[in-house]
Amino acid sequence: MHKPREAQGVQFFSTRRLALVIAGGALFSSVAVAQSVVRITPSIDTRMTYTDNVGADASANSDFIFEVSPAIRISRQAGRVTGSMNASLRNVMYMEESDRNSSFISFSGRGEVEAVEDLLFVEARGRISRDNLSLFSGRSSSDALNTSSADESRSFAIAPRMELRFGNTGTGTLRYQSQWQNGTGSTSGQRVDTWSASGQDGSAFGLLGWFASYDQSDSHYDDGVRDVSRDNGRVGLSYTLTPQLVLRASVGRESNDYSSGSRQSGSTHGVGFDWSPTARTSLSVFTEERLFGRGYDVSFRHQARRSAWRLSYVRDFTSADDVFTGSAEDYYFDLFSTALANAIPDPAQRDAAVRQLLSQLGVAGSGAQVGFLTNAQSLSRRLNASMSLTGVRNTLTFSVYRSDRSRLAPDLIASGLDQFASFDHVRDVGASVSLNHQLSGLSTLSVALSRNKATGEGTSSEQTRRTGLSVGLSRKLGPKSSGSLSYRHQRANGTTDFTENSLTATLGVRF
């Protein structure tokens, strides 16, 4: 299926956008003079790709694609200002289908400012990307060839908070967050305002403690879509059975107006525990009776010298702000960065290796962390499990996920492109395995295999299966330069039927 033509007047090299990137680099460079802990890494990445299916459709037209992307990475991990950002100006040119040429900014970043010592903090994050968020057609979410302006989405958030202390062991938090989202062709622009307050003291009465929380979220939509809101409050007691095991129980009340504007409310009650047998192992389990039935929040982590294990399962309300907040790129970046920590101790080198591996995976972003965007609130069940094994020269990583989302508010659908316009229930299940083998101190071989199945059920039903295989060789060419050569095969069957083989060569230079 042919992608829509980019807006007229967009030049291959956008001088205005390039000026913004350079100006941003200059601004943070001035900060670096005063703060030596700021790390600034300007770079230029070039990419040439040959694909035998440029449109990812049945026509299977081949093309050469060239890309030149000046970029800047800024990070600061100490002091009262911490965080990191990556910004690049992606300039993409197609040899045959020049109407696909595009120039756009890709951005991701998050940071925190300690405005008043140990009291007032301000968080900020942002993301601009072009990802195909449909589970049933087109390329996978994280495919670098998703460059159409129709696939662009933007999200920015700012969240001041106060950290409070009372008594000997009591702590509390007051927080406000405002998040804006727009740009995708399938949903309306929206703003989500969330107020939250929490407090706890685990040893207020010896082994007996208490905790309390309240949060209220208001979602405001463009295009005449009605606004919705929810609130949830709970109070509970905790009991320290042993220093490693804490039991919890709570009661509360919640309400929302997700269903056709009529407000629903009801009481909640739940139980759970937190178990930390060692400093490297933790298990947290909480189950609660909610408006939608029984909710779950399970998290397990174990970090050993040569392995890392993770498991999470959540059944709860979810919406577009949750999708933006928990991106697939963040999830997989954290997963692979942890796995490669022993093999590549240098943070800058590890960052480059992880990003190269994510690029080679191709379908890594199509899992439960991103899924798809929709105006409608939904009931979601999300399972993620991963394991990584690290040897002297090898790192092997397994990851599986399952995502089930059921629509709660059909009247919020504003576009036929929304996945919930045709489906009441959408399921996405997948797995991936990757091997990173260090051939030498300068060269690394990476192999990745992924498989997923997306199913939609409702007034109509659809199903798409995707398979991806990639093999890549990357090499450090000099102190500040690196290159790679990779082959990728991907196949989709169902709503989308296509097969693609692509060969990509990259060259990157850091300054």
DRENDREN-604198 format. One line per 2 residues: number of its first residue (from 1); for each residue z, y negated, x of N, C-alpha, C. Coordinates in steps of 0.1 Angstrom, whole numbers. Example, Ala and Ser with C-alpha at 12.3 -4.5 7.8 and 13.67 -1.06 7.14 Angstrom:
DRENDREN-604198
1	78 57 132 78 45 123 78 33 132; 71 22 128 71 11 137 79 0 129
***
This chain:
DRENDREN-604198
1	0 12 8 0 0 0 0 -12 9; -9 -21 6 -11 -33 15 0 -43 13
3	6 -48 23 17 -58 22 11 -71 19; 19 -80 12 14 -93 8 12 -102 20
5	2 -110 18 -2 -120 29 10 -129 32; 12 -132 45 22 -142 48 18 -156 43
7	28 -164 41 26 -178 37 16 -185 46; 7 -193 41 -2 -201 49 5 -211 57
9	0 -214 69 6 -225 77 16 -219 87; 19 -206 87 28 -201 97 20 -197 109
11	23 -203 120 16 -201 133 22 -189 140; 13 -183 148 18 -171 156 30 -175 164
13	30 -186 171 42 -190 178 47 -203 171; 58 -202 164 63 -213 156 71 -222 165
15	66 -233 169 73 -242 178 86 -247 172; 86 -249 159 99 -254 153 110 -244 155
17	107 -231 152 117 -221 152 121 -218 167; 111 -219 176 114 -217 190 123 -228 195
19	121 -241 190 130 -252 193 144 -249 189; 145 -243 177 159 -240 172 166 -230 181
21	159 -220 185 165 -210 194 169 -216 207; 160 -225 213 163 -231 225 175 -241 224
23	175 -248 213 186 -258 211 199 -251 209; 199 -239 202 211 -231 201 216 -226 214
25	207 -222 223 211 -217 236 216 -229 244; 211 -241 243 216 -252 251 230 -256 246
27	232 -255 233 245 -258 228 256 -249 233; 253 -236 233 263 -227 238 264 -227 253
29	253 -231 260 254 -232 274 264 -243 278; 264 -254 270 274 -264 274 288 -260 272
31	290 -251 262 303 -245 260 307 -236 272; 297 -229 278 299 -220 289 304 -227 301
33	301 -240 303 305 -247 315 320 -248 314; 326 -251 302 340 -253 301 347 -240 299
35	341 -229 294 347 -217 291 339 -206 299; 345 -201 310 338 -192 318 337 -178 312
37	345 -176 301 345 -162 295 333 -161 285; 326 -172 283 314 -171 274 302 -164 282
39	296 -154 277 285 -147 283 272 -151 275; 263 -157 282 250 -161 275 239 -154 282
41	231 -147 274 220 -139 280 207 -142 273; 199 -152 278 185 -154 273 176 -143 277
43	166 -140 269 157 -129 273 144 -130 266; 134 -123 271 121 -122 264 118 -108 263
45	115 -103 251 111 -89 249 97 -89 244; 89 -80 250 75 -78 246 73 -63 241
47	65 -62 232 62 -48 226 48 -47 222; 42 -35 225 29 -32 221 29 -18 214
49	24 -17 202 25 -5 194 11 -1 189; 8 12 191 -4 17 184 1 26 173
51	-3 24 161 0 33 149 -12 37 142; -12 50 137 -23 55 130 -22 53 115
53	-11 45 111 -10 42 97 -2 29 95; -9 18 97 -3 5 98 4 1 84
55	-2 6 73 4 2 60 14 12 55; 17 23 62 26 33 58 23 38 44
57	10 42 42 5 46 29 -6 56 30; -12 60 19 -22 70 20 -35 66 27
59	-38 53 28 -50 49 34 -51 52 49; -40 52 56 -38 57 70 -48 49 79
61	-48 36 78 -56 28 88 -48 25 101; -55 27 112 -48 25 125 -49 10 129
63	-41 6 139 -41 -7 144 -32 -8 156; -35 -18 164 -26 -22 175 -18 -34 171
65	-5 -34 175 4 -45 171 11 -50 184; 10 -63 186 16 -70 197 28 -79 193
67	38 -79 201 50 -87 198 55 -94 210; 58 -107 209 66 -114 220 77 -121 213
69	89 -118 218 101 -123 211 111 -129 221; 111 -143 222 122 -149 230 135 -147 222
71	146 -145 230 159 -142 223 170 -147 231; 182 -148 225 194 -152 232 206 -144 226
73	214 -140 234 227 -133 230 238 -141 236; 248 -144 228 260 -151 232 272 -143 227
75	282 -142 237 294 -134 233 306 -140 240; 317 -140 234 330 -144 240 341 -135 234
77	347 -128 243 357 -118 239 371 -121 243; 374 -133 247 388 -137 250 390 -151 246
79	403 -155 245 407 -168 241 407 -170 226; 408 -182 221 409 -185 207 396 -186 199
81	385 -185 206 372 -184 200 365 -171 205; 363 -161 196 357 -148 200 346 -145 190
83	337 -136 195 326 -132 186 313 -130 194; 302 -127 187 289 -126 194 278 -129 184
85	267 -132 189 255 -135 181 242 -131 189; 233 -126 181 219 -123 186 209 -130 178
87	201 -138 184 190 -145 177 177 -143 185; 167 -140 177 153 -139 184 143 -144 175
89	132 -150 181 121 -154 174 110 -144 175; 108 -136 165 98 -125 166 84 -130 162
91	75 -128 171 61 -132 169 53 -120 169; 47 -116 158 41 -103 156 26 -105 153
93	17 -99 160 3 -101 158 -4 -87 157; -13 -86 146 -20 -73 144 -35 -76 149
95	-40 -66 156 -54 -68 161 -64 -67 150; -63 -58 141 -73 -57 130 -69 -64 118
97	-57 -62 112 -53 -68 100 -45 -81 103; -52 -91 106 -46 -104 110 -38 -110 99
99	-41 -107 86 -33 -113 76 -18 -108 76; -15 -98 84 -2 -94 85 6 -101 96
101	-1 -110 104 6 -117 114 18 -125 109; 28 -126 116 40 -133 112 48 -138 123
103	56 -148 121 65 -154 130 78 -157 123; 89 -151 127 101 -153 119 114 -151 128
105	125 -156 123 137 -155 131 145 -142 126; 150 -135 136 159 -124 133 173 -128 139
107	183 -126 131 196 -131 135 207 -122 130; 217 -120 138 230 -114 134 241 -119 143
109	252 -122 137 263 -127 144 276 -127 136; 287 -126 143 300 -128 137 310 -133 147
111	319 -141 142 329 -147 152 342 -151 144; 351 -155 152 364 -160 147 370 -170 155
113	376 -181 149 383 -192 156 397 -192 152; 406 -192 162 420 -193 159 423 -208 159
115	422 -214 147 424 -228 146 438 -233 148; 448 -226 143 462 -229 146 468 -216 151
117	474 -216 163 479 -205 170 488 -196 161; 484 -183 160 491 -173 152 493 -177 137
119	485 -186 132 487 -190 118 473 -190 111; 464 -199 115 452 -201 108 440 -197 115
121	432 -188 109 420 -183 115 408 -185 106; 396 -187 112 384 -189 104 374 -179 109
123	369 -170 100 359 -160 103 345 -165 98; 335 -161 105 321 -165 101 312 -154 105
125	302 -151 97 292 -141 100 279 -145 93; 268 -140 98 255 -142 93 245 -132 97
127	234 -130 89 224 -120 91 211 -125 85; 200 -124 92 187 -127 87 178 -115 92
129	172 -108 84 164 -96 88 153 -93 78; 143 -86 83 133 -81 74 133 -66 74
131	139 -60 63 141 -46 62 136 -42 48; 128 -31 48 124 -25 35 137 -18 29
133	142 -24 19 154 -19 13 151 -9 1; 139 -6 -1 136 4 -11 138 18 -5
135	144 27 -13 147 40 -8 135 50 -11; 125 45 -19 115 54 -24 100 51 -19
137	98 39 -14 85 36 -9 85 28 4; 74 28 11 73 21 23 81 27 35
139	82 19 45 89 24 57 104 25 56; 110 32 65 125 33 65 131 19 68
141	143 17 65 149 4 65 149 -3 78; 152 5 89 153 -2 102 140 -1 111
143	129 2 104 116 3 112 112 -11 116; 109 -12 129 106 -25 135 93 -31 130
145	85 -23 123 72 -28 117 74 -33 103; 86 -34 98 89 -41 85 89 -56 88
147	77 -63 87 77 -77 91 72 -86 80; 70 -80 68 66 -88 56 77 -98 52
149	72 -110 48 82 -120 43 89 -115 30; 82 -107 23 88 -101 10 100 -93 13
151	101 -88 25 113 -79 28 124 -87 35; 123 -100 36 134 -108 43 146 -110 34
153	158 -108 40 170 -111 33 179 -118 42; 188 -127 36 197 -135 44 211 -135 38
155	220 -134 46 234 -134 42 243 -142 52; 251 -151 46 260 -159 55 274 -159 48
157	285 -159 55 298 -160 50 307 -167 59; 317 -174 52 328 -180 60 341 -177 53
159	351 -174 61 364 -169 55 376 -174 63; 382 -185 58 395 -189 64 406 -180 59
161	416 -178 68 428 -170 64 440 -175 71; 451 -172 65 464 -175 71 472 -162 73
163	477 -161 85 485 -149 89 500 -153 89; 508 -147 80 522 -151 79 531 -140 84
165	543 -144 89 553 -135 93 567 -139 86; 574 -129 82 587 -132 76 597 -121 79
167	609 -124 80 619 -114 83 617 -108 97; 621 -96 100 619 -90 113 606 -83 114
169	601 -77 103 589 -69 104 579 -72 93; 581 -82 85 572 -85 74 560 -93 78
171	548 -90 72 536 -97 75 529 -100 62; 521 -111 62 513 -114 50 500 -121 53
173	491 -121 44 478 -127 47 473 -134 34; 468 -146 35 462 -154 25 447 -156 29
175	437 -153 21 423 -153 26 414 -158 15; 404 -166 19 394 -170 9 380 -167 17
177	371 -161 10 358 -159 15 347 -164 6; 337 -171 11 325 -174 3 313 -169 10
179	305 -161 3 294 -154 9 281 -157 1; 270 -161 8 258 -164 1 247 -154 5
181	239 -150 -4 229 -140 -2 216 -144 -9; 205 -144 -3 192 -146 -9 181 -141 -1
183	168 -143 -5 157 -140 3 149 -127 -1; 156 -117 -6 149 -105 -10 142 -107 -23
185	130 -100 -24 122 -102 -36 127 -94 -48; 138 -86 -46 142 -77 -57 154 -82 -65
187	161 -92 -59 173 -97 -66 173 -112 -66; 183 -118 -74 184 -132 -75 193 -137 -63
189	192 -149 -60 202 -155 -50 216 -155 -56; 226 -153 -48 239 -152 -54 250 -157 -44
191	261 -161 -49 272 -165 -41 285 -158 -46; 292 -152 -37 304 -144 -41 316 -151 -35
193	325 -155 -43 338 -162 -39 349 -152 -41; 357 -149 -31 368 -139 -31 381 -145 -26
195	391 -145 -34 405 -149 -31 413 -136 -29; 421 -136 -19 430 -124 -17 443 -128 -11
197	453 -120 -14 466 -122 -8 473 -109 -7; 480 -107 4 487 -94 6 499 -96 15
199	509 -87 13 521 -87 21 527 -73 22; 534 -71 33 540 -58 35 552 -59 45
201	561 -50 43 572 -49 52 576 -34 52; 572 -26 62 574 -12 62 588 -8 64
203	597 -17 69 611 -13 71 620 -23 65; 617 -28 54 625 -38 47 639 -33 44
205	639 -20 40 652 -13 36 654 -1 44; 653 -2 57 654 10 66 641 18 66
207	642 30 61 630 38 61 621 35 49; 626 27 39 619 24 27 613 10 29
209	600 8 26 593 -5 27 586 -8 14; 579 -19 15 571 -24 3 558 -29 7
211	549 -30 -2 536 -37 0 531 -42 -13; 523 -53 -13 517 -59 -25 504 -65 -21
213	494 -66 -31 481 -72 -28 475 -77 -41; 467 -87 -40 460 -92 -52 446 -98 -47
215	435 -95 -53 423 -101 -50 415 -104 -63; 407 -115 -62 399 -119 -73 385 -122 -67
217	374 -117 -73 361 -119 -69 352 -125 -80; 345 -136 -77 336 -142 -87 322 -142 -81
219	313 -136 -89 299 -135 -84 290 -145 -93; 283 -154 -86 275 -164 -93 260 -161 -89
221	252 -160 -99 238 -157 -97 228 -168 -101; 216 -169 -94 206 -178 -98 197 -171 -109
223	187 -178 -113 177 -173 -123 182 -169 -137; 193 -176 -141 198 -174 -154 206 -162 -156
225	209 -154 -146 217 -142 -147 232 -146 -149; 238 -139 -158 252 -143 -161 261 -140 -149
227	272 -148 -147 282 -146 -137 291 -135 -141; 297 -128 -131 307 -117 -134 319 -119 -124
229	330 -113 -128 342 -115 -120 350 -102 -122; 359 -100 -112 369 -89 -113 382 -93 -106
231	393 -87 -109 405 -89 -102 413 -76 -102; 421 -75 -92 429 -63 -90 442 -66 -82
233	453 -62 -88 466 -64 -82 474 -52 -82; 482 -50 -71 491 -38 -71 503 -41 -62
235	514 -34 -65 526 -34 -58 530 -20 -55; 537 -17 -44 540 -3 -40 551 -2 -31
237	556 10 -29 566 13 -19 561 23 -9; 566 22 3 563 31 14 575 37 20
239	574 50 24 586 57 30 581 63 43; 589 60 54 586 65 67 593 78 69
241	585 89 66 591 102 67 593 106 82; 584 103 90 586 104 105 579 92 111
243	581 89 124 574 78 130 559 79 129; 554 91 127 539 94 127 534 95 112
245	543 96 103 538 99 89 545 89 79; 537 82 72 542 72 62 536 75 48
247	545 77 38 540 80 25 539 67 17; 529 66 7 528 54 -1 526 57 -15
249	530 48 -24 527 49 -39 527 35 -44; 518 33 -55 516 20 -60 513 20 -75
251	516 9 -81 512 7 -95 505 -7 -96; 496 -9 -105 490 -22 -106 482 -24 -119
253	473 -34 -119 465 -37 -130 452 -43 -125; 440 -40 -132 428 -45 -128 419 -48 -140
255	409 -57 -139 400 -60 -150 387 -65 -144; 376 -64 -152 363 -69 -149 355 -71 -161
257	344 -79 -160 335 -81 -172 321 -76 -168; 320 -65 -161 307 -60 -157 299 -55 -169
259	305 -50 -179 297 -44 -190 294 -54 -201; 282 -59 -201 277 -68 -212 286 -79 -215
261	293 -84 -206 301 -96 -208 315 -94 -214; 317 -82 -219 330 -79 -225 340 -75 -214
263	352 -81 -214 361 -78 -203 369 -66 -206; 370 -57 -195 378 -45 -196 390 -46 -187
265	401 -41 -191 413 -41 -182 421 -29 -184; 430 -26 -174 438 -14 -175 447 -13 -163
267	457 -4 -165 467 -2 -154 462 8 -144; 467 7 -132 463 16 -121 476 22 -115
269	475 34 -109 486 40 -101 480 49 -91; 486 49 -79 480 58 -69 491 62 -58
271	487 72 -50 496 77 -40 487 80 -27; 494 80 -16 486 83 -3 496 84 8
273	490 85 20 498 86 32 489 81 44; 496 77 55 490 74 68 497 83 78
275	488 90 86 493 99 96 487 96 109; 495 94 119 490 91 133 497 100 143
277	493 113 144 500 122 153 500 118 168; 489 111 172 487 106 185 481 92 185
279	481 85 197 475 72 197 460 73 195; 454 85 197 439 86 196 435 92 183
281	444 96 174 441 103 162 448 96 150; 440 94 139 446 88 127 439 93 115
283	447 95 104 442 99 91 449 91 80; 441 84 72 446 76 61 440 81 48
285	448 84 38 443 90 25 450 82 14; 442 77 4 448 70 -7 439 73 -19
287	445 78 -30 438 81 -42 445 73 -54; 437 68 -63 443 59 -73 435 61 -86
289	443 61 -97 437 61 -111 432 47 -114; 419 45 -117 413 32 -119 406 31 -132
291	400 20 -135 392 18 -147 381 28 -149; 374 31 -137 363 40 -137 367 55 -136
293	380 58 -135 384 71 -132 392 72 -119; 391 82 -112 399 83 -99 391 78 -87
295	397 69 -80 392 63 -68 398 69 -55; 390 69 -45 394 75 -32 391 66 -21
297	400 66 -11 397 59 2 403 67 13; 394 74 20 398 84 31 392 80 44
299	399 79 54 394 76 67 401 84 78; 393 90 87 398 99 98 391 95 111
301	398 93 121 393 90 135 400 99 145; 392 104 155 398 110 166 389 107 178
303	396 102 189 389 98 201 395 106 213; 386 114 219 391 122 231 383 117 243
305	385 122 254 379 118 266 364 120 266; 360 131 260 346 135 260 340 136 246
307	347 132 236 342 133 222 348 123 213; 341 120 202 346 111 192 342 116 178
309	352 116 169 350 122 155 354 111 145; 345 110 135 348 100 124 344 106 110
311	352 103 100 350 107 87 355 96 77; 347 92 67 352 83 57 346 87 44
313	354 85 33 349 87 20 355 77 11; 347 70 3 352 60 -6 345 61 -20
315	353 61 -30 348 60 -44 354 47 -50; 345 37 -53 350 24 -57 338 16 -63
317	342 5 -69 331 -4 -73 324 -10 -61; 311 -13 -62 304 -19 -51 293 -28 -56
319	289 -37 -48 279 -47 -52 271 -51 -39; 262 -61 -41 254 -65 -30 261 -71 -18
321	273 -77 -20 280 -83 -9 286 -72 0; 289 -60 -6 294 -49 2 282 -43 10
323	270 -43 5 259 -38 12 256 -47 24; 256 -60 23 254 -69 34 265 -68 44
325	278 -67 40 289 -67 49 289 -54 58; 286 -43 52 286 -30 60 272 -26 63
327	265 -33 72 251 -29 75 250 -17 83; 239 -10 81 236 2 89 235 0 104
329	230 -12 107 229 -15 122 242 -16 128; 252 -22 121 266 -23 126 272 -9 128
331	270 -1 117 276 12 117 271 21 129; 257 22 130 252 30 141 254 24 155
333	254 11 156 256 4 169 270 8 173; 280 7 165 294 11 168 295 25 172
335	288 34 164 288 48 167 283 52 181; 271 47 184 265 50 197 272 43 208
337	277 31 206 284 24 217 297 31 221; 304 36 211 316 44 214 312 57 221
339	301 63 217 297 76 223 293 74 238; 287 62 241 282 59 255 292 52 263
341	304 50 258 313 41 266 317 47 280; 318 60 280 321 67 293 309 67 302
343	297 70 296 285 72 304 280 58 310; 281 48 302 277 34 306 288 24 304
345	297 23 314 309 14 313 305 0 312; 294 -5 318 291 -19 318 286 -23 304
347	293 -33 297 290 -37 283 276 -41 281; 270 -49 291 257 -54 289 246 -43 290
349	248 -34 299 239 -22 300 240 -13 288; 253 -11 284 255 -2 272 249 -9 259
351	250 -22 258 244 -29 247 229 -27 246; 222 -28 258 208 -26 259 204 -12 256
353	212 -2 261 209 12 258 210 15 244; 220 10 237 223 13 223 212 7 214
355	208 -5 217 197 -11 209 184 -4 211; 181 1 223 169 9 225 169 22 217
357	181 28 217 182 41 209 181 38 194; 186 27 189 185 24 175 170 22 171
359	163 15 180 149 13 178 141 26 177; 145 35 186 137 48 186 141 57 174
361	153 55 168 156 63 157 147 61 145; 143 49 143 134 46 132 140 46 118
363	146 57 114 151 58 100 167 57 100; 172 52 111 187 52 112 193 43 101
365	186 32 97 192 23 88 190 27 73; 184 38 70 182 41 56 193 48 49
367	205 49 55 216 56 50 225 49 41; 237 54 40 246 49 30 251 35 33
369	250 31 45 256 18 48 248 6 42; 234 8 41 226 -2 36 222 1 22
371	215 13 20 211 17 7 200 7 1; 204 -1 -9 195 -11 -15 203 -22 -21
373	196 -33 -23 202 -45 -29 199 -45 -44; 209 -50 -52 208 -51 -66 217 -61 -71
375	214 -68 -82 223 -77 -89 234 -70 -96; 231 -58 -101 241 -50 -109 252 -45 -101
377	264 -46 -107 276 -39 -101 274 -24 -103; 280 -16 -94 278 -2 -96 290 6 -91
379	291 18 -96 302 27 -91 296 35 -80; 303 35 -68 297 41 -56 306 51 -50
381	300 62 -46 306 72 -38 299 73 -24; 306 70 -13 300 70 0 308 79 10
383	300 88 16 306 97 26 298 95 39; 305 93 50 300 92 63 308 101 72
385	301 109 81 307 117 90 299 117 103; 305 116 114 298 116 127 307 123 138
387	299 128 148 306 134 159 297 132 172; 303 128 183 296 126 195 303 133 206
389	295 139 215 300 147 226 293 141 239; 301 137 248 297 131 260 299 139 273
391	289 142 281 290 149 293 287 139 305; 285 145 316 283 137 328 270 129 327
393	259 135 322 247 129 321 241 129 306; 248 136 297 243 137 284 252 132 273
395	247 126 263 255 122 251 248 128 239; 254 136 231 249 142 219 256 137 207
397	249 132 197 255 126 185 250 132 172; 259 135 163 255 140 150 260 130 140
399	253 128 129 257 119 118 252 124 105; 260 125 95 256 128 81 261 118 72
401	255 116 61 259 107 51 255 111 37; 262 106 27 258 108 13 262 96 5
403	253 90 -3 256 78 -11 252 81 -25; 261 79 -35 258 80 -49 262 67 -56
405	252 60 -62 255 48 -70 251 49 -84; 260 45 -93 257 45 -108 258 31 -113
407	247 27 -120 247 13 -126 257 11 -136; 264 -1 -136 274 -5 -146 269 -16 -155
409	260 -25 -150 257 -37 -158 242 -38 -159; 235 -32 -168 221 -32 -169 215 -46 -172
411	223 -55 -179 218 -68 -182 217 -77 -170; 222 -73 -158 221 -81 -147 208 -79 -139
413	200 -70 -143 187 -67 -136 177 -79 -139; 173 -85 -129 164 -97 -130 150 -94 -125
415	147 -83 -119 134 -80 -113 131 -65 -114; 118 -63 -117 113 -49 -118 113 -42 -105
417	115 -49 -93 116 -44 -80 130 -38 -77; 140 -42 -85 153 -37 -83 154 -22 -86
419	160 -15 -77 160 0 -79 167 4 -92; 176 -4 -97 183 -1 -110 175 -5 -122
421	163 -11 -120 155 -14 -132 150 -2 -139; 148 9 -131 143 21 -137 153 33 -136
423	163 31 -128 173 42 -126 187 38 -130; 194 48 -136 208 46 -139 217 51 -127
425	211 61 -119 218 67 -109 209 69 -97; 213 65 -85 205 66 -73 214 74 -62
427	208 84 -56 215 92 -46 207 92 -33; 213 91 -22 207 91 -9 215 100 0
429	209 111 6 216 120 14 208 122 27; 214 122 39 207 123 51 215 127 63
431	208 130 74 215 135 86 206 131 98; 212 129 109 205 126 121 212 132 133
433	204 136 144 210 141 156 202 134 167; 209 130 178 202 123 189 208 128 202
435	200 129 212 204 133 225 200 122 235; 209 117 243 207 107 253 209 113 267
437	199 115 275 200 122 288 197 113 299; 206 111 308 204 102 319 197 109 331
439	184 106 332 176 113 342 180 109 357; 184 96 358 188 91 371 196 79 368
441	200 72 378 207 59 376 199 48 370; 186 50 370 177 40 364 169 44 352
443	169 57 349 160 62 338 168 71 328; 165 69 315 172 76 305 161 82 295
445	163 94 291 155 101 281 163 102 268; 157 98 257 163 98 244 154 106 234
447	161 115 226 154 122 216 162 121 203; 156 118 192 163 117 179 155 123 168
449	162 130 159 156 136 147 165 132 135; 158 128 124 165 124 112 158 129 100
451	166 131 89 161 136 77 169 130 65; 162 126 55 170 121 43 162 123 30
453	169 124 19 163 125 6 169 115 -3; 161 107 -10 165 98 -20 161 102 -34
455	170 101 -44 167 106 -57 171 95 -67; 162 91 -76 166 82 -87 164 88 -100
457	174 86 -109 174 92 -122 177 82 -133; 170 82 -144 172 73 -155 161 74 -165
459	155 62 -169 144 62 -178 132 68 -172; 131 68 -158 122 76 -151 129 83 -139
461	122 91 -132 129 98 -121 119 98 -109; 124 96 -97 117 97 -85 124 104 -74
463	117 108 -64 123 115 -52 114 113 -40; 120 109 -29 113 108 -17 121 114 -5
465	114 123 2 120 129 14 114 123 26; 122 119 36 117 113 49 122 122 61
467	113 124 70 116 130 83 111 122 94; 119 120 104 116 112 116 119 119 129
469	110 118 138 112 124 152 108 113 162; 116 111 172 113 101 182 117 106 196
471	108 103 206 111 107 220 108 94 228; 118 90 236 116 78 244 121 79 258
473	115 72 267 119 71 281 121 57 284; 132 53 288 135 39 292 139 39 307
475	136 28 314 138 27 328 142 12 332; 152 11 340 156 -2 345 146 -5 357
477	138 -16 355 128 -19 365 133 -28 376; 143 -36 373 149 -45 382 163 -49 378
479	170 -58 385 183 -62 381 184 -68 367; 173 -74 362 173 -80 349 161 -77 341
481	155 -66 344 143 -62 336 143 -47 333; 137 -43 322 137 -29 318 125 -27 310
483	120 -14 309 109 -11 301 111 3 295; 103 6 285 104 19 278 90 23 272
485	89 36 270 77 41 264 82 52 254; 78 51 241 84 60 231 73 64 221
487	75 76 216 66 82 206 74 85 194; 69 81 182 76 84 170 67 90 159
489	72 100 152 65 106 141 74 105 129; 68 100 118 76 100 106 67 105 94
491	73 111 85 66 117 73 74 114 61; 68 110 50 74 108 37 67 116 26
493	74 122 17 68 130 6 75 127 -7; 68 125 -18 74 122 -31 68 110 -37
495	76 100 -40 71 87 -45 61 81 -35; 65 82 -22 56 77 -11 52 90 -4
497	38 91 -1 33 101 7 25 95 18; 30 97 30 23 92 42 28 99 54
499	20 99 64 24 104 78 20 94 88; 28 91 97 25 81 108 29 87 122
501	20 84 131 23 86 145 22 73 152; 31 69 161 30 57 168 35 58 182
503	29 50 191 33 50 205 36 35 208; 48 33 214 52 20 217 56 18 231
505	52 7 237 56 3 251 63 -10 250; 75 -11 257 82 -24 257 85 -28 271
507	87 -41 273 91 -47 285 100 -59 282; 112 -58 287 122 -69 285 127 -75 297
509	129 -88 297 135 -95 309 146 -103 304; 158 -102 311 169 -110 309 171 -121 320
511	175 -132 315 176 -144 325 191 -147 328
***
